[in-house]
């Protein structure tokens, strides 16, 4: 019996359900302790060494790449629209210069991506950041908001804002590439000490994901129940999501990180480090 415990993070949004399906349904061994949280919470926990392996925002990985290694072939990504990462605005993109834009506190990647898109177009909004659960969290003088995850899917944002921009689609139009929102990483110090456990955990993820793909009807039903939204929307959402990390997605990651470096959002060039 393995005496070494592994502290594992799990995204609390429905986008990670296919990857965790098997782990949630009997595959989780007693040597793994799993903790749910929003991306921003998991980011902080792995930084604080409260987790050993976790999904993190892609931008968070870039900002902390010296301490982390990427687990192969795991991501949350899209090729065009993603539905759950949206900019709601009362103005068109090019009209948002010096306008007040609220960024969700819950994702480093979405915030970095929208800043990158604005910077490429030489648009300089006035950003502020806070938690966003619904329209009550948005001050009346806000011109646009960036919302992510289940909050983006469940709230009627189009009742309050004139325009809706899907960040996955904005990236695709600019680059003709998919976009990677989240990566699975391991702390380098843990990987060095327990490489066999990391390999074992990666295999568990692959098996868990395989079971998830084989049970998408169940996952869709769970999504409907959790978010109280239509079956067609949940199905469309999962149809747009990718859970792998192929060459195109790695190419996109490198391009995204180079944009962030060029715009001084990242202080140095990033070399992806895989386990």
KARA-V31463 format. One record per residue. PHI is phi in whole degrees, 0 to 359 (* if undefined). Layout:
BEGIN
PHI, PHI
END
This chain:
BEGIN
*, 282, 269, 276, 274, 241, 263, 244, 267, 222, 294, 279, 280, 286, 295, 266, 303, 298, 288, 262, 305, 298, 297, 282, 231, 106, 277, 292, 282, 287, 271, 249, 252, 255, 236, 273, 184, 293, 310, 295, 290, 296, 307, 292, 294, 288, 295, 276, 64, 271, 227, 259, 230, 195, 289, 223, 300, 303, 294, 297, 303, 300, 285, 230, 295, 289, 257, 233, 235, 276, 279, 291, 60, 228, 195, 241, 216, 216, 234, 105, 302, 238, 74, 256, 225, 229, 255, 262, 213, 267, 225, 290, 309, 290, 265, 271, 300, 63, 265, 276, 239, 267, 254, 296, 286, 276, 215, 290, 291, 299, 296, 295, 295, 293, 297, 296, 297, 298, 297, 298, 264, 58, 253, 238, 288, 260, 274, 218, 233, 196, 291, 236, 251, 203, 297, 297, 277, 252, 292, 295, 270, 283, 267, 203, 224, 256, 239, 226, 68, 298, 298, 292, 279, 259, 261, 278, 299, 290, 285, 248, 229, 281, 240, 232, 240, 272, 294, 299, 287, 299, 296, 298, 297, 282, 235, 62, 234, 292, 233, 256, 270, 222, 235, 261, 229, 234, 295, 303, 296, 290, 299, 293, 279, 229, 299, 293, 292, 297, 300, 298, 292, 300, 298, 298, 300, 298, 293, 298, 295, 302, 293, 298, 298, 281, 232, 297, 299, 293, 297, 296, 300, 295, 296, 299, 295, 292, 259, 56, 236, 291, 299, 296, 291, 296, 297, 300, 301, 293, 296, 272, 271, 239, 243, 253, 218, 271, 300, 298, 288, 294, 300, 296, 303, 299, 293, 301, 294, 291, 299, 296, 291, 300, 267, 64, 283, 252, 285, 212, 290, 252, 253, 295, 242, 262, 290
END
